[in-house]
Amino acid sequence: MKRIFFPFWLILGCLIFFSACKGDEDIEIVFDDTAFDPVDWTDATHSKSADPDFDEVFENNTVKRLDIVISEDRWQAMLDDMTNKFGSFGTGGAPGLVETDNPIFVPGEVFYNGKQWYRVGLRFKGNSSLQSSWQNGIMKLSFKLDFDEFEDQYPQIENQRFHGFKKLSLKNNFDDDSMMREKVAGDIFRNAGLAAPHTAFYTLYVDHGDGPEYFGLYTLVEEVDDTVIETQFLDDDGNLYKPDGFGASFANGTFNENEFEKKTNEEASDWSDIQELFAVLHADTRTSDPVAWRSDLNAIFNTDVFLKYLAVNTVIQNWDTYGRMTHNYFLYNNPNNNLLTWIPWDNNEALQAGKREGAHALDFSGLSATSWPLIGLLYLDDTYKAKYDLYVRAVMDGPFNVNTMQSLYSSYETLLEPYATTERTGFTFLFSSGSFYSGVEELKNHVVQRASAVAIYL
């Protein structure tokens, strides 16, 4: 998921050029199927009044099945939209500039455990992973599901939910031979006491006109702007941001409100909480009066949560997020304490040394505090560093304990083997079934290596 920053004039020119060359046209979705009776609807399974059923939707130690049915013309509209964005399917080539607009939603049916969910909003999802999969001819694409996206067109599904969930993501385990990273990393974050999405294993079958096709083994992921802030915080009315772009580095002078996308309270044009974090983080008091600087920072930013997150993220290794990339995290201004709080996101690249420059060392040697000040400046402060070190030890002794992880990897290997090793050509990222076993072995070796690295660091 490599991201390279180009001069603004070059990016703008390329976008204008690509837009002109693609001949992008709006793709019209016809809603000619509005007469239906949602006979499978029950309050517990379909209604907004039902609480999210985590035990049902995110059950551990099992692989469940989801079926999606999309009409042939709507499926073709999805493919045409992808062609407009990324070129013809299977043309090869490495991802370049990633299309900024999300793929289109179309209505389709979702079937699970003998019940139907009606006219669910379905679209492909992802950034460079989506582009890479498409251009390399792999139809195992990630999906976003929004269960009342089309309630205006279909009044019968007003406030439709899937066992209490409005939105869910089906991640395709891109670039992960073990198919475990997304789930395991998310569970480690939550087991460490951090807010993070729930995950579960599912097989996906898609019928777009020729009967159900096996699309492969997926990881279902809870959406942060849906039930994560609703259930893991006492109040879900705060500002939720999904940062992405140069300003998301928090480097001095880089604030840009367009790079802190609001996922809640979108109508309020107010980014003062983010701007205040920039100001306090880079205040002169950091060196002239560290006590005052820490007090001011602690008053607007949940430094304790961030340092715990940083310890988990660095111990398990995760290069595709803050510190190397300016994306794959959320910030939530928790109304309960008025503190901006870090929430990790998109962990399929975790639990490995990583690409490009790789994951950071535990002491962040080589990290530029100027480029990544949320890490660099806090680690330079003795008080914050001491707390980070305590969390590093706690992560290795607790949620990332070697014996615990080895046992977990073995149990998931047994659980996933029948599904991972039977994925079909064109619907898998594995070179062979042997790639799955090798991927699991890499994870087992990795946790041993990390225990050694932590011991040396401490």
TORKOL-4160 file (C-alpha; in steps of 0.2 Angstrom, whole numbers, padded with zeros to 4 digits, m for minus):
458
<pt num="1" X="0000" Y="0000" Z="0000"/>
<pt num="2" X="0014" Y="0012" Z="m0005"/>
<pt num="3" X="0010" Y="0030" Z="m0005"/>
<pt num="4" X="0022" Y="0043" Z="m0013"/>
<pt num="5" X="0019" Y="0062" Z="m0011"/>
<pt num="6" X="0020" Y="0072" Z="m0027"/>
<pt num="7" X="0020" Y="0091" Z="m0029"/>
<pt num="8" X="0003" Y="0098" Z="m0029"/>
<pt num="9" X="0004" Y="0104" Z="m0047"/>
<pt num="10" X="0009" Y="0087" Z="m0053"/>
<pt num="11" X="m0005" Y="0078" Z="m0044"/>
<pt num="12" X="m0018" Y="0091" Z="m0051"/>
<pt num="13" X="m0012" Y="0089" Z="m0068"/>
<pt num="14" X="m0012" Y="0070" Z="m0068"/>
<pt num="15" X="m0030" Y="0070" Z="m0061"/>
<pt num="16" X="m0036" Y="0082" Z="m0075"/>
<pt num="17" X="m0027" Y="0071" Z="m0088"/>
<pt num="18" X="m0034" Y="0055" Z="m0081"/>
<pt num="19" X="m0051" Y="0062" Z="m0080"/>
<pt num="20" X="m0050" Y="0068" Z="m0098"/>
<pt num="21" X="m0043" Y="0051" Z="m0104"/>
<pt num="22" X="m0055" Y="0040" Z="m0095"/>
<pt num="23" X="m0071" Y="0048" Z="m0102"/>
<pt num="24" X="m0079" Y="0045" Z="m0085"/>
<pt num="25" X="m0098" Y="0045" Z="m0086"/>
<pt num="26" X="m0111" Y="0044" Z="m0072"/>
<pt num="27" X="m0117" Y="0026" Z="m0071"/>
<pt num="28" X="m0136" Y="0026" Z="m0068"/>
<pt num="29" X="m0144" Y="0014" Z="m0056"/>
<pt num="30" X="m0162" Y="0010" Z="m0061"/>
<pt num="31" X="m0173" Y="0006" Z="m0046"/>
<pt num="32" X="m0187" Y="m0004" Z="m0055"/>
<pt num="33" X="m0189" Y="m0017" Z="m0041"/>
<pt num="34" X="m0197" Y="m0007" Z="m0027"/>
<pt num="35" X="m0213" Y="m0019" Z="m0025"/>
<pt num="36" X="m0208" Y="m0032" Z="m0013"/>
<pt num="37" X="m0213" Y="m0038" Z="0005"/>
<pt num="38" X="m0198" Y="m0041" Z="0017"/>
<pt num="39" X="m0205" Y="m0057" Z="0024"/>
<pt num="40" X="m0189" Y="m0062" Z="0033"/>
<pt num="41" X="m0189" Y="m0045" Z="0043"/>
<pt num="42" X="m0189" Y="m0047" Z="0062"/>
<pt num="43" X="m0185" Y="m0035" Z="0076"/>
<pt num="44" X="m0170" Y="m0045" Z="0082"/>
<pt num="45" X="m0162" Y="m0047" Z="0065"/>
<pt num="46" X="m0167" Y="m0032" Z="0055"/>
<pt num="47" X="m0173" Y="m0018" Z="0066"/>
<pt num="48" X="m0163" Y="m0003" Z="0072"/>
<pt num="49" X="m0171" Y="m0006" Z="0089"/>
<pt num="50" X="m0160" Y="m0021" Z="0091"/>
<pt num="51" X="m0144" Y="m0020" Z="0100"/>
<pt num="52" X="m0128" Y="m0025" Z="0090"/>
<pt num="53" X="m0127" Y="m0044" Z="0092"/>
<pt num="54" X="m0108" Y="m0047" Z="0093"/>
<pt num="55" X="m0109" Y="m0065" Z="0098"/>
<pt num="56" X="m0119" Y="m0069" Z="0082"/>
<pt num="57" X="m0110" Y="m0058" Z="0070"/>
<pt num="58" X="m0092" Y="m0058" Z="0077"/>
<pt num="59" X="m0091" Y="m0076" Z="0084"/>
<pt num="60" X="m0074" Y="m0082" Z="0087"/>
<pt num="61" X="m0067" Y="m0099" Z="0082"/>
<pt num="62" X="m0079" Y="m0102" Z="0068"/>
<pt num="63" X="m0080" Y="m0098" Z="0049"/>
<pt num="64" X="m0098" Y="m0092" Z="0044"/>
<pt num="65" X="m0105" Y="m0090" Z="0027"/>
<pt num="66" X="m0112" Y="m0074" Z="0018"/>
<pt num="67" X="m0121" Y="m0074" Z="0001"/>
<pt num="68" X="m0123" Y="m0059" Z="m0009"/>
<pt num="69" X="m0135" Y="m0058" Z="m0024"/>
<pt num="70" X="m0134" Y="m0044" Z="m0036"/>
<pt num="71" X="m0143" Y="m0043" Z="m0053"/>
<pt num="72" X="m0133" Y="m0045" Z="m0069"/>
<pt num="73" X="m0135" Y="m0027" Z="m0074"/>
<pt num="74" X="m0131" Y="m0019" Z="m0057"/>
<pt num="75" X="m0115" Y="m0031" Z="m0056"/>
<pt num="76" X="m0110" Y="m0024" Z="m0073"/>
<pt num="77" X="m0113" Y="m0006" Z="m0067"/>
<pt num="78" X="m0100" Y="m0010" Z="m0053"/>
<pt num="79" X="m0088" Y="m0017" Z="m0065"/>
<pt num="80" X="m0090" Y="m0003" Z="m0077"/>
<pt num="81" X="m0087" Y="0010" Z="m0063"/>
<pt num="82" X="m0071" Y="0000" Z="m0059"/>
<pt num="83" X="m0065" Y="0001" Z="m0077"/>
<pt num="84" X="m0068" Y="0020" Z="m0077"/>
<pt num="85" X="m0058" Y="0022" Z="m0061"/>
<pt num="86" X="m0044" Y="0009" Z="m0064"/>
<pt num="87" X="m0044" Y="0003" Z="m0082"/>
<pt num="88" X="m0048" Y="m0014" Z="m0089"/>
<pt num="89" X="m0049" Y="m0028" Z="m0077"/>
<pt num="90" X="m0033" Y="m0039" Z="m0077"/>
<pt num="91" X="m0022" Y="m0026" Z="m0087"/>
<pt num="92" X="m0008" Y="m0028" Z="m0074"/>
<pt num="93" X="0004" Y="m0014" Z="m0068"/>
<pt num="94" X="0007" Y="m0007" Z="m0051"/>
<pt num="95" X="m0005" Y="0005" Z="m0043"/>
<pt num="96" X="m0001" Y="0023" Z="m0047"/>
<pt num="97" X="m0012" Y="0038" Z="m0041"/>
<pt num="98" X="m0027" Y="0030" Z="m0032"/>
<pt num="99" X="m0044" Y="0035" Z="m0038"/>
<pt num="100" X="m0051" Y="0047" Z="m0024"/>
<pt num="101" X="m0069" Y="0043" Z="m0027"/>
<pt num="102" X="m0077" Y="0028" Z="m0019"/>
<pt num="103" X="m0084" Y="0015" Z="m0030"/>
<pt num="104" X="m0103" Y="0016" Z="m0033"/>
<pt num="105" X="m0115" Y="0008" Z="m0022"/>
<pt num="106" X="m0129" Y="m0004" Z="m0030"/>
<pt num="107" X="m0143" Y="m0012" Z="m0021"/>
<pt num="108" X="m0142" Y="m0031" Z="m0018"/>
<pt num="109" X="m0148" Y="m0045" Z="m0007"/>
<pt num="110" X="m0138" Y="m0052" Z="0008"/>
<pt num="111" X="m0142" Y="m0070" Z="0014"/>
<pt num="112" X="m0136" Y="m0077" Z="0031"/>
<pt num="113" X="m0142" Y="m0091" Z="0041"/>
<pt num="114" X="m0158" Y="m0094" Z="0031"/>
<pt num="115" X="m0163" Y="m0075" Z="0031"/>
<pt num="116" X="m0163" Y="m0062" Z="0018"/>
<pt num="117" X="m0158" Y="m0043" Z="0020"/>
<pt num="118" X="m0166" Y="m0033" Z="0006"/>
<pt num="119" X="m0159" Y="m0020" Z="m0006"/>
<pt num="120" X="m0143" Y="m0018" Z="0004"/>
<pt num="121" X="m0130" Y="m0005" Z="m0002"/>
<pt num="122" X="m0115" Y="m0015" Z="m0009"/>
<pt num="123" X="m0099" Y="m0008" Z="m0016"/>
<pt num="124" X="m0081" Y="m0012" Z="m0018"/>
<pt num="125" X="m0069" Y="m0005" Z="m0006"/>
<pt num="126" X="m0051" Y="m0001" Z="m0003"/>
<pt num="127" X="m0037" Y="0010" Z="m0010"/>
<pt num="128" X="m0021" Y="0004" Z="m0018"/>
<pt num="129" X="m0026" Y="m0014" Z="m0013"/>
<pt num="130" X="m0042" Y="m0013" Z="m0023"/>
<pt num="131" X="m0033" Y="m0005" Z="m0038"/>
<pt num="132" X="m0019" Y="m0019" Z="m0037"/>
<pt num="133" X="m0032" Y="m0033" Z="m0036"/>
<pt num="134" X="m0042" Y="m0026" Z="m0050"/>
<pt num="135" X="m0027" Y="m0023" Z="m0062"/>
<pt num="136" X="m0020" Y="m0040" Z="m0058"/>
<pt num="137" X="m0036" Y="m0049" Z="m0063"/>
<pt num="138" X="m0041" Y="m0055" Z="m0045"/>
<pt num="139" X="m0059" Y="m0054" Z="m0042"/>
<pt num="140" X="m0058" Y="m0057" Z="m0024"/>
<pt num="141" X="m0062" Y="m0039" Z="m0020"/>
<pt num="142" X="m0066" Y="m0031" Z="m0003"/>
<pt num="143" X="m0084" Y="m0025" Z="m0001"/>
<pt num="144" X="m0093" Y="m0012" Z="0010"/>
<pt num="145" X="m0111" Y="m0016" Z="0016"/>
<pt num="146" X="m0123" Y="m0003" Z="0021"/>
<pt num="147" X="m0140" Y="m0010" Z="0026"/>
<pt num="148" X="m0150" Y="0005" Z="0024"/>
<pt num="149" X="m0141" Y="0015" Z="0010"/>
<pt num="150" X="m0156" Y="0014" Z="m0001"/>
<pt num="151" X="m0170" Y="0017" Z="0011"/>
<pt num="152" X="m0176" Y="0032" Z="0002"/>
<pt num="153" X="m0179" Y="0021" Z="m0014"/>
<pt num="154" X="m0185" Y="0007" Z="m0004"/>
<pt num="155" X="m0196" Y="0013" Z="0011"/>
<pt num="156" X="m0198" Y="m0006" Z="0016"/>
<pt num="157" X="m0180" Y="m0006" Z="0023"/>
<pt num="158" X="m0180" Y="0010" Z="0033"/>
<pt num="159" X="m0167" Y="0008" Z="0046"/>
<pt num="160" X="m0163" Y="m0009" Z="0041"/>
<pt num="161" X="m0149" Y="m0017" Z="0051"/>
<pt num="162" X="m0140" Y="m0034" Z="0051"/>
<pt num="163" X="m0142" Y="m0040" Z="0069"/>
<pt num="164" X="m0140" Y="m0022" Z="0075"/>
<pt num="165" X="m0126" Y="m0017" Z="0063"/>
<pt num="166" X="m0129" Y="m0003" Z="0049"/>
<pt num="167" X="m0112" Y="m0005" Z="0041"/>
<pt num="168" X="m0099" Y="m0019" Z="0039"/>
<pt num="169" X="m0084" Y="m0022" Z="0029"/>
<pt num="170" X="m0079" Y="m0038" Z="0021"/>
<pt num="171" X="m0060" Y="m0037" Z="0019"/>
<pt num="172" X="m0052" Y="m0049" Z="0006"/>
<pt num="173" X="m0036" Y="m0052" Z="0016"/>
<pt num="174" X="m0025" Y="m0044" Z="0003"/>
<pt num="175" X="m0007" Y="m0048" Z="0003"/>
<pt num="176" X="m0009" Y="m0060" Z="0018"/>
<pt num="177" X="m0005" Y="m0078" Z="0015"/>
<pt num="178" X="m0010" Y="m0083" Z="0032"/>
<pt num="179" X="m0027" Y="m0074" Z="0031"/>
<pt num="180" X="m0026" Y="m0070" Z="0049"/>
<pt num="181" X="m0018" Y="m0054" Z="0051"/>
<pt num="182" X="m0033" Y="m0042" Z="0050"/>
<pt num="183" X="m0042" Y="m0052" Z="0064"/>
<pt num="184" X="m0027" Y="m0056" Z="0075"/>
<pt num="185" X="m0021" Y="m0039" Z="0075"/>
<pt num="186" X="m0038" Y="m0031" Z="0079"/>
<pt num="187" X="m0040" Y="m0043" Z="0093"/>
<pt num="188" X="m0023" Y="m0039" Z="0101"/>
<pt num="189" X="m0028" Y="m0021" Z="0101"/>
<pt num="190" X="m0044" Y="m0024" Z="0110"/>
<pt num="191" X="m0036" Y="m0037" Z="0122"/>
<pt num="192" X="m0024" Y="m0023" Z="0127"/>
<pt num="193" X="m0039" Y="m0012" Z="0132"/>
<pt num="194" X="m0040" Y="m0001" Z="0116"/>
<pt num="195" X="m0055" Y="0003" Z="0106"/>
<pt num="196" X="m0054" Y="m0006" Z="0090"/>
<pt num="197" X="m0066" Y="m0015" Z="0078"/>
<pt num="198" X="m0072" Y="m0033" Z="0081"/>
<pt num="199" X="m0068" Y="m0045" Z="0067"/>
<pt num="200" X="m0073" Y="m0063" Z="0061"/>
<pt num="201" X="m0070" Y="m0075" Z="0048"/>
<pt num="202" X="m0082" Y="m0078" Z="0034"/>
<pt num="203" X="m0083" Y="m0086" Z="0017"/>
<pt num="204" X="m0092" Y="m0076" Z="0003"/>
<pt num="205" X="m0102" Y="m0082" Z="m0011"/>
<pt num="206" X="m0108" Y="m0070" Z="m0024"/>
<pt num="207" X="m0122" Y="m0073" Z="m0037"/>
<pt num="208" X="m0122" Y="m0060" Z="m0051"/>
<pt num="209" X="m0133" Y="m0070" Z="m0063"/>
<pt num="210" X="m0125" Y="m0087" Z="m0065"/>
<pt num="211" X="m0128" Y="m0094" Z="m0047"/>
<pt num="212" X="m0117" Y="m0093" Z="m0032"/>
<pt num="213" X="m0098" Y="m0092" Z="m0035"/>
<pt num="214" X="m0085" Y="m0094" Z="m0021"/>
<pt num="215" X="m0076" Y="m0078" Z="m0019"/>
<pt num="216" X="m0065" Y="m0085" Z="m0005"/>
<pt num="217" X="m0061" Y="m0083" Z="0014"/>
<pt num="218" X="m0064" Y="m0065" Z="0020"/>
<pt num="219" X="m0063" Y="m0056" Z="0037"/>
<pt num="220" X="m0078" Y="m0046" Z="0042"/>
<pt num="221" X="m0074" Y="m0030" Z="0051"/>
<pt num="222" X="m0084" Y="m0019" Z="0062"/>
<pt num="223" X="m0085" Y="m0001" Z="0056"/>
<pt num="224" X="m0078" Y="0013" Z="0067"/>
<pt num="225" X="m0091" Y="0026" Z="0063"/>
<pt num="226" X="m0105" Y="0013" Z="0066"/>
<pt num="227" X="m0104" Y="0002" Z="0081"/>
<pt num="228" X="m0086" Y="0005" Z="0087"/>
<pt num="229" X="m0090" Y="0022" Z="0094"/>
<pt num="230" X="m0107" Y="0017" Z="0099"/>
<pt num="231" X="m0102" Y="0002" Z="0110"/>
<pt num="232" X="m0084" Y="0006" Z="0115"/>
<pt num="233" X="m0087" Y="0024" Z="0121"/>
<pt num="234" X="m0100" Y="0030" Z="0133"/>
<pt num="235" X="m0105" Y="0044" Z="0121"/>
<pt num="236" X="m0105" Y="0042" Z="0102"/>
<pt num="237" X="m0110" Y="0061" Z="0098"/>
<pt num="238" X="m0092" Y="0067" Z="0096"/>
<pt num="239" X="m0082" Y="0072" Z="0081"/>
<pt num="240" X="m0075" Y="0056" Z="0072"/>
<pt num="241" X="m0061" Y="0059" Z="0060"/>
<pt num="242" X="m0053" Y="0048" Z="0047"/>
<pt num="243" X="m0036" Y="0057" Z="0043"/>
<pt num="244" X="m0028" Y="0054" Z="0026"/>
<pt num="245" X="m0015" Y="0065" Z="0018"/>
<pt num="246" X="0001" Y="0075" Z="0022"/>
<pt num="247" X="m0008" Y="0084" Z="0036"/>
<pt num="248" X="m0012" Y="0068" Z="0044"/>
<pt num="249" X="0007" Y="0067" Z="0049"/>
<pt num="250" X="0004" Y="0081" Z="0061"/>
<pt num="251" X="0020" Y="0089" Z="0055"/>
<pt num="252" X="0021" Y="0107" Z="0060"/>
<pt num="253" X="0012" Y="0119" Z="0048"/>
<pt num="254" X="0003" Y="0105" Z="0038"/>
<pt num="255" X="m0015" Y="0106" Z="0045"/>
<pt num="256" X="m0028" Y="0104" Z="0031"/>
<pt num="257" X="m0046" Y="0101" Z="0035"/>
<pt num="258" X="m0048" Y="0092" Z="0019"/>
<pt num="259" X="m0036" Y="0078" Z="0026"/>
<pt num="260" X="m0046" Y="0076" Z="0042"/>
<pt num="261" X="m0062" Y="0069" Z="0034"/>
<pt num="262" X="m0077" Y="0070" Z="0046"/>
<pt num="263" X="m0087" Y="0054" Z="0048"/>
<pt num="264" X="m0099" Y="0061" Z="0061"/>
<pt num="265" X="m0105" Y="0079" Z="0063"/>
<pt num="266" X="m0101" Y="0082" Z="0045"/>
<pt num="267" X="m0112" Y="0098" Z="0044"/>
<pt num="268" X="m0102" Y="0107" Z="0057"/>
<pt num="269" X="m0087" Y="0116" Z="0048"/>
<pt num="270" X="m0077" Y="0116" Z="0064"/>
<pt num="271" X="m0060" Y="0107" Z="0066"/>
<pt num="272" X="m0054" Y="0117" Z="0081"/>
<pt num="273" X="m0050" Y="0102" Z="0091"/>
<pt num="274" X="m0038" Y="0095" Z="0078"/>
<pt num="275" X="m0031" Y="0113" Z="0076"/>
<pt num="276" X="m0028" Y="0114" Z="0095"/>
<pt num="277" X="m0019" Y="0098" Z="0095"/>
<pt num="278" X="m0007" Y="0104" Z="0081"/>
<pt num="279" X="m0004" Y="0120" Z="0091"/>
<pt num="280" X="m0001" Y="0112" Z="0108"/>
<pt num="281" X="0010" Y="0098" Z="0101"/>
<pt num="282" X="0022" Y="0110" Z="0093"/>
<pt num="283" X="0021" Y="0123" Z="0107"/>
<pt num="284" X="0038" Y="0130" Z="0113"/>
<pt num="285" X="0034" Y="0124" Z="0131"/>
<pt num="286" X="0039" Y="0107" Z="0125"/>
<pt num="287" X="0057" Y="0112" Z="0128"/>
<pt num="288" X="0055" Y="0127" Z="0140"/>
<pt num="289" X="0042" Y="0120" Z="0152"/>
<pt num="290" X="0039" Y="0101" Z="0149"/>
<pt num="291" X="0027" Y="0099" Z="0164"/>
<pt num="292" X="0016" Y="0113" Z="0157"/>
<pt num="293" X="0017" Y="0105" Z="0139"/>
<pt num="294" X="0012" Y="0088" Z="0145"/>
<pt num="295" X="m0002" Y="0096" Z="0155"/>
<pt num="296" X="m0009" Y="0105" Z="0140"/>
<pt num="297" X="m0007" Y="0090" Z="0129"/>
<pt num="298" X="m0015" Y="0078" Z="0141"/>
<pt num="299" X="m0030" Y="0091" Z="0142"/>
<pt num="300" X="m0034" Y="0088" Z="0123"/>
<pt num="301" X="m0026" Y="0072" Z="0118"/>
<pt num="302" X="m0028" Y="0055" Z="0126"/>
<pt num="303" X="m0009" Y="0052" Z="0127"/>
<pt num="304" X="m0011" Y="0037" Z="0138"/>
<pt num="305" X="m0022" Y="0028" Z="0125"/>
<pt num="306" X="m0010" Y="0034" Z="0111"/>
<pt num="307" X="0006" Y="0027" Z="0120"/>
<pt num="308" X="m0003" Y="0010" Z="0124"/>
<pt num="309" X="m0008" Y="0010" Z="0105"/>
<pt num="310" X="0010" Y="0014" Z="0100"/>
<pt num="311" X="0017" Y="0000" Z="0111"/>
<pt num="312" X="0005" Y="m0013" Z="0104"/>
<pt num="313" X="0008" Y="m0007" Z="0086"/>
<pt num="314" X="0027" Y="m0007" Z="0088"/>
<pt num="315" X="0028" Y="m0023" Z="0097"/>
<pt num="316" X="0018" Y="m0033" Z="0084"/>
<pt num="317" X="0024" Y="m0022" Z="0070"/>
<pt num="318" X="0013" Y="m0013" Z="0058"/>
<pt num="319" X="0021" Y="m0002" Z="0045"/>
<pt num="320" X="0005" Y="0003" Z="0035"/>
<pt num="321" X="0000" Y="0016" Z="0047"/>
<pt num="322" X="0005" Y="0032" Z="0056"/>
<pt num="323" X="0024" Y="0033" Z="0057"/>
<pt num="324" X="0026" Y="0027" Z="0039"/>
<pt num="325" X="0010" Y="0031" Z="0031"/>
<pt num="326" X="m0003" Y="0045" Z="0034"/>
<pt num="327" X="m0018" Y="0035" Z="0035"/>
<pt num="328" X="m0026" Y="0019" Z="0043"/>
<pt num="329" X="m0031" Y="0027" Z="0060"/>
<pt num="330" X="m0046" Y="0037" Z="0067"/>
<pt num="331" X="m0047" Y="0051" Z="0079"/>
<pt num="332" X="m0062" Y="0052" Z="0090"/>
<pt num="333" X="m0066" Y="0067" Z="0101"/>
<pt num="334" X="m0073" Y="0057" Z="0116"/>
<pt num="335" X="m0087" Y="0068" Z="0124"/>
<pt num="336" X="m0085" Y="0059" Z="0140"/>
<pt num="337" X="m0068" Y="0067" Z="0143"/>
<pt num="338" X="m0066" Y="0079" Z="0128"/>
<pt num="339" X="m0050" Y="0070" Z="0123"/>
<pt num="340" X="m0045" Y="0066" Z="0105"/>
<pt num="341" X="m0043" Y="0047" Z="0106"/>
<pt num="342" X="m0033" Y="0036" Z="0094"/>
<pt num="343" X="m0042" Y="0021" Z="0085"/>
<pt num="344" X="m0032" Y="0009" Z="0074"/>
<pt num="345" X="m0039" Y="0003" Z="0058"/>
<pt num="346" X="m0035" Y="m0008" Z="0043"/>
<pt num="347" X="m0022" Y="m0021" Z="0050"/>
<pt num="348" X="m0020" Y="m0033" Z="0036"/>
<pt num="349" X="m0001" Y="m0028" Z="0034"/>
<pt num="350" X="0002" Y="m0030" Z="0053"/>
<pt num="351" X="0012" Y="m0044" Z="0061"/>
<pt num="352" X="0027" Y="m0043" Z="0050"/>
<pt num="353" X="0042" Y="m0032" Z="0047"/>
<pt num="354" X="0034" Y="m0024" Z="0032"/>
<pt num="355" X="0038" Y="m0016" Z="0015"/>
<pt num="356" X="0047" Y="0000" Z="0010"/>
<pt num="357" X="0057" Y="0006" Z="0025"/>
<pt num="358" X="0048" Y="m0008" Z="0036"/>
<pt num="359" X="0041" Y="m0006" Z="0053"/>
<pt num="360" X="0049" Y="0005" Z="0066"/>
<pt num="361" X="0061" Y="m0001" Z="0079"/>
<pt num="362" X="0055" Y="m0001" Z="0097"/>
<pt num="363" X="0066" Y="0014" Z="0101"/>
<pt num="364" X="0061" Y="0023" Z="0084"/>
<pt num="365" X="0079" Y="0025" Z="0079"/>
<pt num="366" X="0078" Y="0032" Z="0061"/>
<pt num="367" X="0061" Y="0040" Z="0064"/>
<pt num="368" X="0060" Y="0059" Z="0061"/>
<pt num="369" X="0052" Y="0068" Z="0075"/>
<pt num="370" X="0049" Y="0082" Z="0063"/>
<pt num="371" X="0040" Y="0071" Z="0051"/>
<pt num="372" X="0030" Y="0061" Z="0063"/>
<pt num="373" X="0029" Y="0072" Z="0079"/>
<pt num="374" X="0015" Y="0062" Z="0088"/>
<pt num="375" X="0028" Y="0048" Z="0090"/>
<pt num="376" X="0044" Y="0057" Z="0090"/>
<pt num="377" X="0040" Y="0071" Z="0102"/>
<pt num="378" X="0032" Y="0060" Z="0114"/>
<pt num="379" X="0046" Y="0048" Z="0114"/>
<pt num="380" X="0059" Y="0061" Z="0117"/>
<pt num="381" X="0050" Y="0066" Z="0133"/>
<pt num="382" X="0056" Y="0056" Z="0148"/>
<pt num="383" X="0039" Y="0054" Z="0156"/>
<pt num="384" X="0030" Y="0048" Z="0141"/>
<pt num="385" X="0044" Y="0037" Z="0136"/>
<pt num="386" X="0044" Y="0028" Z="0153"/>
<pt num="387" X="0025" Y="0025" Z="0151"/>
<pt num="388" X="0028" Y="0018" Z="0133"/>
<pt num="389" X="0041" Y="0006" Z="0140"/>
<pt num="390" X="0029" Y="0000" Z="0153"/>
<pt num="391" X="0016" Y="m0004" Z="0140"/>
<pt num="392" X="0029" Y="m0012" Z="0129"/>
<pt num="393" X="0032" Y="m0025" Z="0143"/>
<pt num="394" X="0014" Y="m0027" Z="0146"/>
<pt num="395" X="0010" Y="m0031" Z="0128"/>
<pt num="396" X="0023" Y="m0044" Z="0127"/>
<pt num="397" X="0018" Y="m0052" Z="0144"/>
<pt num="398" X="0000" Y="m0051" Z="0140"/>
<pt num="399" X="m0010" Y="m0050" Z="0124"/>
<pt num="400" X="0005" Y="m0054" Z="0113"/>
<pt num="401" X="0013" Y="m0068" Z="0124"/>
<pt num="402" X="0022" Y="m0081" Z="0114"/>
<pt num="403" X="0014" Y="m0096" Z="0121"/>
<pt num="404" X="m0004" Y="m0088" Z="0119"/>
<pt num="405" X="0000" Y="m0083" Z="0101"/>
<pt num="406" X="0007" Y="m0099" Z="0095"/>
<pt num="407" X="m0008" Y="m0109" Z="0102"/>
<pt num="408" X="m0019" Y="m0096" Z="0093"/>
<pt num="409" X="m0011" Y="m0097" Z="0077"/>
<pt num="410" X="m0011" Y="m0116" Z="0077"/>
<pt num="411" X="m0030" Y="m0116" Z="0081"/>
<pt num="412" X="m0034" Y="m0104" Z="0067"/>
<pt num="413" X="m0023" Y="m0114" Z="0055"/>
<pt num="414" X="m0034" Y="m0129" Z="0058"/>
<pt num="415" X="m0050" Y="m0118" Z="0057"/>
<pt num="416" X="m0046" Y="m0109" Z="0041"/>
<pt num="417" X="m0037" Y="m0123" Z="0031"/>
<pt num="418" X="m0052" Y="m0131" Z="0022"/>
<pt num="419" X="m0057" Y="m0114" Z="0016"/>
<pt num="420" X="m0040" Y="m0105" Z="0012"/>
<pt num="421" X="m0033" Y="m0120" Z="0003"/>
<pt num="422" X="m0048" Y="m0122" Z="m0009"/>
<pt num="423" X="m0049" Y="m0104" Z="m0015"/>
<pt num="424" X="m0050" Y="m0103" Z="m0034"/>
<pt num="425" X="m0038" Y="m0096" Z="m0047"/>
<pt num="426" X="m0043" Y="m0078" Z="m0050"/>
<pt num="427" X="m0051" Y="m0077" Z="m0033"/>
<pt num="428" X="m0036" Y="m0079" Z="m0022"/>
<pt num="429" X="m0019" Y="m0070" Z="m0018"/>
<pt num="430" X="m0011" Y="m0087" Z="m0014"/>
<pt num="431" X="0002" Y="m0095" Z="m0026"/>
<pt num="432" X="m0003" Y="m0112" Z="m0020"/>
<pt num="433" X="m0011" Y="m0120" Z="m0005"/>
<pt num="434" X="0007" Y="m0121" Z="0002"/>
<pt num="435" X="0007" Y="m0103" Z="0003"/>
<pt num="436" X="m0006" Y="m0103" Z="0017"/>
<pt num="437" X="0005" Y="m0115" Z="0028"/>
<pt num="438" X="0020" Y="m0104" Z="0025"/>
<pt num="439" X="0011" Y="m0089" Z="0030"/>
<pt num="440" X="0005" Y="m0097" Z="0046"/>
<pt num="441" X="0023" Y="m0102" Z="0050"/>
<pt num="442" X="0029" Y="m0084" Z="0047"/>
<pt num="443" X="0017" Y="m0078" Z="0060"/>
<pt num="444" X="0023" Y="m0091" Z="0073"/>
<pt num="445" X="0041" Y="m0087" Z="0070"/>
<pt num="446" X="0037" Y="m0068" Z="0070"/>
<pt num="447" X="0031" Y="m0068" Z="0088"/>
<pt num="448" X="0046" Y="m0077" Z="0094"/>
<pt num="449" X="0057" Y="m0064" Z="0086"/>
<pt num="450" X="0047" Y="m0050" Z="0093"/>
<pt num="451" X="0049" Y="m0057" Z="0111"/>
<pt num="452" X="0068" Y="m0057" Z="0108"/>
<pt num="453" X="0067" Y="m0039" Z="0102"/>
<pt num="454" X="0057" Y="m0033" Z="0117"/>
<pt num="455" X="0069" Y="m0042" Z="0129"/>
<pt num="456" X="0084" Y="m0033" Z="0121"/>
<pt num="457" X="0075" Y="m0016" Z="0120"/>
<pt num="458" X="0070" Y="m0017" Z="0139"/>
